[in-house]
Amino acid sequence: MNYTAQVRKDIKRECKARVKERLGSCVGIQFLFALPFVLLTVIMVVAIYGGLFSALVSAASAGVMLTDEMLTNVIVNNMMHGAMNTIWVATLVSVIISGPLTYGLMKFYIGLRHGEEPHAGILFKPFTSGRSLWTGMKMSFCLTFRALLWVIVPVLLWVIVFIAVIISSAVGGSVEPPMGFIFASYFVLLIAMIPIEIKVMTYQAGWLIVNNDEETGVWAATREASHVFKGHYGKLVVFALSFILWYLLMFGVVYGCFALGAVGIALLGPGSGAAVLIVSVIAGLCLDVVLSAFVNTYVNTSFIGLYEYFKGPSVNAAAPEYAQPFYSAPASAPISEVPQAPAPQPKPEQTEEAPASPEDDGSADNASDDAGRTGE
């Protein structure tokens, strides 16, 4: 297919318009998606540091100053008496629900891309079916495993080089490790991770395949999805980089609010400055929720559109007309212009002729002889 920059812009423009139309649903589903993980994180933090907080409150009430060693002992005792069990349970729950929730989120993105009007409740649809629940868990594990297969080799090589440099410096009598070389090698690792991230991104399109047919194996689905982008990795890199300004805007706005609060408390003091800080933090968090919902939905729906473009017309034959603006099949010729086969003509009835008489035969022969003599 003749993929150009204009095609990319058309895909993104269409998806951006769809996200703007359903921005409320986008914010709602992103909030619902993040809420269980935030609660599980809070539970783990309370399990780890809850005893420490109680010890600090008790010590402050009694006017006792706790030393660092005492605080460490409180944390260790808390971990030994039930905190680890809470952490393991919260982690297990997080692993179990992450796949189905991601599946529901992808269903929302796919429906939005295809011109539907999905609601935020579709996030929990995979939990209504055992097959969908199991498919989401398998796909999440498959994507994580594939990412590890690609990441483990360069990371392991970097760790080996890092350890070798540290040992070489120690043997050479150098007290401090060569930080310049370490930072340079880490920068090379980050550069090497870019094509790996792009390759891992292609596996994400496997969600579209299992969404169409949950009987498809997740390993086969991710392999088939990645094969669609074969020969288009450079275009996918440009596609991913085309969103970088949106991410910079998002981080700039959020951290700008936090910085404004810090400046306010520094200039106005603990009274009015604290109020400015609180308002700035709340505004930053609210803007982060809205901008994250917009950018994430915009990026994912555009990625789905890019996959469908490279896949071809058959991927979305049942979608609305405006969901396939770049590869729709040519219109059929009007029926009136199609040549019609001529209607069969009825054969004339053959009549049985009477046999000629001998006199007639002789007359015919005489006529032939006269014609011959005239010719001579």
C-alpha positions as CSV (number, residue, x, y, z in Angstrom):
1,M,0.0,0.0,0.0
2,N,1.1,3.5,-0.7
3,Y,1.5,4.7,2.9
4,T,2.4,8.4,3.1
5,A,2.6,11.1,5.7
6,Q,-0.8,12.3,4.6
7,V,-2.3,8.9,5.3
8,R,-0.8,9.1,8.8
9,K,-2.3,12.5,9.3
10,D,-5.7,11.4,8.1
11,I,-5.7,8.5,10.5
12,K,-4.8,10.7,13.4
13,R,-7.2,13.4,12.5
14,E,-10.1,11.0,12.3
15,C,-9.2,9.4,15.6
16,K,-8.7,12.8,17.3
17,A,-12.2,13.8,16.3
18,R,-13.7,10.6,17.7
19,V,-11.8,11.1,21.0
20,K,-13.0,14.6,21.3
21,E,-16.6,13.5,20.7
22,R,-16.4,10.8,23.5
23,L,-13.9,12.6,25.8
24,G,-16.2,12.1,28.8
25,S,-16.3,8.3,28.3
26,C,-12.5,8.3,27.7
27,V,-11.9,10.0,31.0
28,G,-14.3,7.7,32.8
29,I,-12.9,4.5,31.5
30,Q,-9.3,5.6,32.2
31,F,-10.3,6.5,35.8
32,L,-12.0,3.1,36.3
33,F,-9.0,1.3,34.8
34,A,-6.6,3.0,37.2
35,L,-8.8,2.9,40.3
36,P,-8.2,-0.8,41.3
37,F,-4.5,-0.5,40.9
38,V,-4.4,2.7,43.0
39,L,-6.4,1.0,45.7
40,L,-4.1,-2.1,45.7
41,T,-1.1,0.2,45.9
42,V,-2.6,2.0,48.9
43,I,-3.2,-1.3,50.6
44,M,0.4,-2.4,50.1
45,V,1.8,1.0,51.4
46,V,-0.5,0.8,54.4
47,A,0.6,-2.8,55.0
48,I,4.3,-1.8,54.9
49,Y,4.3,1.6,56.6
50,G,1.1,1.4,58.7
51,G,2.9,0.2,61.8
52,L,5.6,2.9,61.3
53,F,2.9,5.6,61.2
54,S,1.3,4.3,64.4
55,A,4.7,4.1,66.1
56,L,5.5,7.8,65.1
57,V,2.1,8.9,66.4
58,S,2.5,7.1,69.7
59,A,6.1,8.4,70.1
60,A,5.0,12.0,69.4
61,S,2.1,11.7,71.9
62,A,4.6,10.4,74.6
63,G,7.3,13.0,73.6
64,V,9.8,10.3,72.7
65,M,12.2,10.7,69.8
66,L,12.6,7.5,67.7
67,T,16.0,6.7,66.3
68,D,16.7,5.4,62.8
69,E,17.4,2.0,64.2
70,M,14.1,1.9,66.1
71,L,12.2,2.9,62.9
72,T,13.9,0.2,60.9
73,N,13.0,-2.4,63.5
74,V,9.4,-1.3,63.4
75,I,9.3,-1.7,59.6
76,V,11.0,-5.1,59.8
77,N,8.6,-6.4,62.5
78,N,5.7,-5.1,60.5
79,M,6.9,-7.0,57.4
80,M,7.4,-10.2,59.5
81,H,3.9,-10.1,61.0
82,G,1.5,-10.1,58.1
83,A,2.6,-7.3,55.8
84,M,4.3,-9.7,53.4
85,N,1.1,-11.8,53.1
86,T,-0.9,-8.6,52.3
87,I,1.7,-7.6,49.6
88,W,1.6,-11.1,48.0
89,V,-2.2,-11.1,47.9
90,A,-2.4,-7.6,46.5
91,T,0.2,-8.4,43.9
92,L,-1.6,-11.6,42.9
93,V,-4.9,-9.8,42.5
94,S,-3.2,-7.1,40.4
95,V,-1.8,-9.7,38.1
96,I,-5.2,-11.5,37.7
97,I,-7.2,-8.4,37.0
98,S,-4.7,-6.5,34.8
99,G,-5.3,-8.7,31.7
100,P,-9.1,-8.6,31.7
101,L,-9.1,-4.9,32.4
102,T,-6.7,-4.3,29.6
103,Y,-8.9,-6.4,27.3
104,G,-11.9,-4.3,28.2
105,L,-10.0,-1.1,27.6
106,M,-8.9,-2.4,24.2
107,K,-12.6,-3.2,23.4
108,F,-13.4,0.4,24.1
109,Y,-10.5,1.6,21.8
110,I,-11.6,-0.7,19.0
111,G,-15.2,0.3,19.2
112,L,-14.3,4.0,19.3
113,R,-12.1,3.6,16.2
114,H,-14.8,1.8,14.3
115,G,-17.3,4.6,14.8
116,E,-19.3,3.0,17.6
117,E,-20.2,4.8,20.9
118,P,-18.8,2.5,23.6
119,H,-19.5,3.4,27.2
120,A,-17.1,3.1,30.1
121,G,-18.8,0.0,31.5
122,I,-17.4,-2.0,28.6
123,L,-14.2,-2.1,30.7
124,F,-15.7,-4.9,32.9
125,K,-17.2,-6.9,30.0
126,P,-14.5,-9.5,30.0
127,F,-15.4,-10.3,33.6
128,T,-18.9,-11.5,32.5
129,S,-17.5,-14.4,30.5
130,G,-15.1,-17.1,31.6
131,R,-13.6,-17.3,28.1
132,S,-13.0,-13.6,27.9
133,L,-11.5,-13.5,31.4
134,W,-9.1,-16.3,30.5
135,T,-8.3,-14.7,27.2
136,G,-7.4,-11.4,28.8
137,M,-5.1,-13.1,31.4
138,K,-3.4,-15.2,28.7
139,M,-2.8,-12.2,26.4
140,S,-1.4,-10.1,29.3
141,F,1.0,-12.9,30.2
142,C,2.0,-13.5,26.5
143,L,2.7,-9.8,25.9
144,T,4.8,-9.6,29.1
145,F,6.7,-12.8,28.2
146,R,7.4,-11.6,24.6
147,A,8.7,-8.2,26.0
148,L,11.0,-10.0,28.4
149,L,12.4,-12.2,25.6
150,W,13.4,-9.1,23.6
151,V,14.6,-7.0,26.6
152,I,16.6,-9.6,28.6
153,V,19.5,-10.0,26.1
154,P,20.5,-6.3,25.9
155,V,19.9,-5.7,29.6
156,L,22.0,-8.8,30.5
157,L,24.8,-7.6,28.2
158,W,24.8,-4.1,29.8
159,V,24.9,-5.7,33.3
160,I,27.8,-7.8,32.4
161,V,29.7,-4.8,30.9
162,F,28.8,-2.8,34.0
163,I,30.2,-5.5,36.4
164,A,33.3,-6.0,34.3
165,V,34.0,-2.2,34.4
166,I,33.5,-2.0,38.1
167,I,35.8,-5.0,38.7
168,S,38.4,-3.6,36.3
169,S,38.4,-0.3,38.1
170,A,38.8,-2.0,41.5
171,V,41.7,-4.2,40.3
172,G,43.4,-1.1,38.8
173,G,43.3,0.6,42.2
174,S,40.6,3.2,41.3
175,V,38.3,4.0,44.1
176,E,35.6,5.6,42.0
177,P,34.1,3.8,39.0
178,P,34.3,5.5,35.6
179,M,31.0,7.3,35.7
180,G,31.4,8.7,32.2
181,F,31.7,5.2,30.7
182,I,28.8,4.0,32.8
183,F,26.5,6.8,31.7
184,A,27.6,6.4,28.1
185,S,26.8,2.6,28.2
186,Y,23.5,3.3,29.7
187,F,22.7,5.8,27.0
188,V,23.6,3.2,24.4
189,L,21.2,0.8,26.2
190,L,18.4,3.3,26.0
191,I,19.0,3.8,22.2
192,A,19.1,0.0,21.7
193,M,15.7,-0.2,23.5
194,I,13.9,2.0,21.0
195,P,13.7,-0.7,18.2
196,I,12.8,-3.2,20.9
197,E,10.0,-1.1,22.1
198,I,8.7,-0.7,18.6
199,K,8.8,-4.4,18.0
200,V,7.0,-5.0,21.3
201,M,4.4,-2.4,20.3
202,T,3.5,-4.5,17.2
203,Y,2.4,-7.4,19.5
204,Q,-0.2,-5.2,21.1
205,A,-2.3,-5.5,17.9
206,G,-2.9,-9.1,18.9
207,W,-5.8,-7.7,21.0
208,L,-7.7,-6.9,17.8
209,I,-7.3,-10.5,16.6
210,V,-8.6,-12.1,19.8
211,N,-11.3,-9.6,20.0
212,N,-12.6,-10.8,16.7
213,D,-12.1,-14.5,17.5
214,E,-11.3,-15.6,21.1
215,E,-10.7,-19.1,19.8
216,T,-7.4,-17.9,18.4
217,G,-4.4,-18.6,20.5
218,V,-2.7,-15.6,22.0
219,W,0.8,-16.6,20.8
220,A,-0.5,-17.0,17.3
221,A,-2.5,-13.7,17.5
222,T,0.5,-11.7,18.6
223,R,2.7,-13.3,15.9
224,E,0.2,-12.6,13.2
225,A,-0.3,-9.0,14.4
226,S,3.5,-8.4,14.4
227,H,3.8,-9.9,10.9
228,V,1.4,-7.2,9.6
229,F,4.0,-4.5,10.4
230,K,6.8,-6.4,8.7
231,G,8.6,-3.9,6.5
232,H,6.9,-1.0,8.1
233,Y,9.0,-0.6,11.3
234,G,10.5,2.7,10.2
235,K,7.0,4.1,9.5
236,L,5.9,2.9,12.9
237,V,8.8,4.7,14.6
238,V,7.8,7.9,12.8
239,F,4.2,7.3,13.8
240,A,5.2,6.9,17.5
241,L,7.4,10.0,17.5
242,S,4.6,12.0,16.0
243,F,2.9,12.0,19.4
244,I,5.9,13.2,21.4
245,L,4.6,16.8,21.6
246,W,1.4,15.6,23.2
247,Y,3.4,13.8,25.9
248,L,5.6,16.8,26.5
249,L,2.5,19.0,26.8
250,M,1.0,16.6,29.3
251,F,4.1,16.4,31.5
252,G,4.7,20.1,31.1
253,V,1.2,21.1,32.3
254,V,1.1,18.6,35.2
255,Y,4.6,19.4,36.5
256,G,4.0,23.1,35.8
257,C,1.2,23.0,38.3
258,F,3.3,21.3,40.9
259,A,6.1,23.9,40.3
260,L,3.6,26.7,40.7
261,G,2.5,25.3,44.0
262,A,6.2,25.1,45.2
263,V,6.8,28.7,44.1
264,G,3.7,29.8,45.9
265,I,4.7,28.2,49.2
266,A,8.2,29.7,48.8
267,L,7.0,33.2,48.2
268,L,3.9,33.4,50.3
269,G,5.0,31.3,53.2
270,P,3.3,28.4,55.0
271,G,-0.1,30.1,55.2
272,S,-1.3,31.3,51.8
273,G,1.5,29.4,50.1
274,A,0.1,26.1,51.5
275,A,-3.3,26.9,50.0
276,V,-1.7,27.7,46.7
277,L,0.2,24.4,46.8
278,I,-2.9,22.4,47.6
279,V,-4.9,24.0,44.8
280,S,-2.0,23.6,42.4
281,V,-1.6,19.9,43.2
282,I,-5.4,19.2,42.8
283,A,-5.4,21.1,39.5
284,G,-2.4,19.2,38.3
285,L,-3.9,15.8,39.2
286,C,-7.2,16.7,37.5
287,L,-5.4,17.9,34.4
288,D,-3.3,14.8,34.5
289,V,-6.4,12.6,34.5
290,V,-8.0,14.4,31.5
291,L,-4.9,14.8,29.4
292,S,-3.8,11.2,30.1
293,A,-7.2,9.9,29.0
294,F,-7.1,12.0,25.9
295,V,-3.5,11.2,24.9
296,N,-3.8,7.5,25.7
297,T,-7.1,7.1,23.8
298,Y,-5.8,9.2,20.9
299,V,-2.6,7.1,20.6
300,N,-4.2,3.7,20.9
301,T,-7.1,4.4,18.4
302,S,-4.6,5.8,15.9
303,F,-2.4,2.7,16.4
304,I,-5.5,0.5,15.6
305,G,-6.2,2.6,12.5
306,L,-2.6,2.1,11.4
307,Y,-2.8,-1.6,11.9
308,E,-6.0,-1.8,9.9
309,Y,-4.5,0.2,7.1
310,F,-1.5,-2.2,6.8
311,K,-3.7,-5.2,7.3
312,G,-6.0,-4.4,4.4
313,P,-9.7,-4.1,3.7
314,S,-10.7,-7.5,5.1
315,V,-9.8,-6.6,8.7
316,N,-12.8,-4.3,9.0
317,A,-15.4,-5.4,6.4
318,A,-18.3,-5.0,8.9
319,A,-17.3,-1.6,10.2
320,P,-19.1,1.7,9.2
321,E,-18.1,3.3,6.0
322,Y,-16.1,6.1,7.7
323,A,-14.1,3.6,9.6
324,Q,-12.4,2.6,6.3
325,P,-11.6,5.9,4.5
326,F,-8.2,4.9,3.2
327,Y,-8.7,1.4,1.6
328,S,-12.4,1.1,0.7
329,A,-13.1,-1.1,-2.3
330,P,-14.1,0.6,-5.6
331,A,-17.8,0.9,-6.2
332,S,-19.4,-1.7,-8.4
333,A,-20.5,-0.7,-11.9
334,P,-24.2,0.1,-12.2
335,I,-26.4,-2.7,-13.2
336,S,-27.5,-0.9,-16.3
337,E,-23.9,-0.8,-17.6
338,V,-23.3,-4.5,-17.2
339,P,-23.6,-6.1,-20.7
340,Q,-26.6,-8.4,-20.8
341,A,-26.3,-11.8,-22.6
342,P,-28.6,-11.9,-25.7
343,A,-31.8,-13.8,-25.1
344,P,-31.9,-17.1,-26.9
345,Q,-34.0,-17.0,-30.1
346,P,-36.6,-19.7,-30.7
347,K,-35.6,-22.1,-33.4
348,P,-37.9,-22.2,-36.4
349,E,-40.0,-25.2,-36.7
350,Q,-38.7,-27.6,-39.4
351,T,-41.3,-28.9,-41.8
352,E,-41.0,-32.2,-43.4
353,E,-40.7,-31.9,-47.2
354,A,-42.1,-34.5,-49.6
355,P,-39.5,-36.4,-51.7
356,A,-39.0,-35.0,-55.2
357,S,-40.5,-36.9,-58.1
358,P,-38.3,-38.4,-60.9
359,E,-39.6,-35.9,-63.3
360,D,-38.4,-33.1,-61.1
361,D,-35.0,-34.7,-60.9
362,G,-34.6,-34.8,-64.6
363,S,-35.7,-31.2,-65.1
364,A,-33.0,-30.1,-62.7
365,D,-30.4,-32.1,-64.5
366,N,-31.4,-30.6,-67.9
367,A,-31.3,-27.1,-66.4
368,S,-27.7,-27.7,-65.1
369,D,-26.6,-28.9,-68.6
370,D,-28.1,-25.8,-70.3
371,A,-26.3,-23.6,-67.8
372,G,-23.0,-25.4,-68.5
373,R,-23.3,-24.9,-72.3
374,T,-24.1,-21.3,-71.9
375,G,-21.0,-20.8,-69.8
376,E,-18.9,-22.4,-72.5
